[in-house]
Amino acid sequence: GPVVMVEGAFDALIAWQAGVNAVALTSAKGDDPATYTTALEALFESMGRGRRLVLALDPDKAGQLATEGVRRAWAQLGKLGRVDELTERPPVDRSDWWQQN
C-alpha cells in the first residue's frame, strides 16, 4: 500500500495506530526541494521504488510550502513511483482530526 507522509511525529504515531503506513516529516521548512532531498532518498531506499507516496501535511502555510518542496524534490530525484496529496483535507492539524474522527 501507499506510504503516507505527515507533518510531525504525533501525526505519524496516530496514523500508525489507525493502521496507516506513515512517516513523519519532522519539520516543514519552506518549498526549497534541497531541504527534502536527503529525507526522500532515505525514504525510498527503505520503501523501494514503485511505491506510492501520499502527502498529508498540515493545511497551514508551512504545510502547503513543504508539500510543494517535497513534490519538487521528488521530481528532481526522478524516483520511480507516484506522489499524491491526500484528497480529504481537514482544516486542522492531522492529529487533531484523527483524534476527533
Secondary structure, 3 states (H helix, E strand, C coil): CCEEEEECHHHHHHHHHCCCCEEEECCCCCCCCHHHHHHHHHHHHHHCCCCEEEEECCCCHHHHHHHHHHHHHHHHHCCCCEEEECCCCCCCCHHHHHHHC
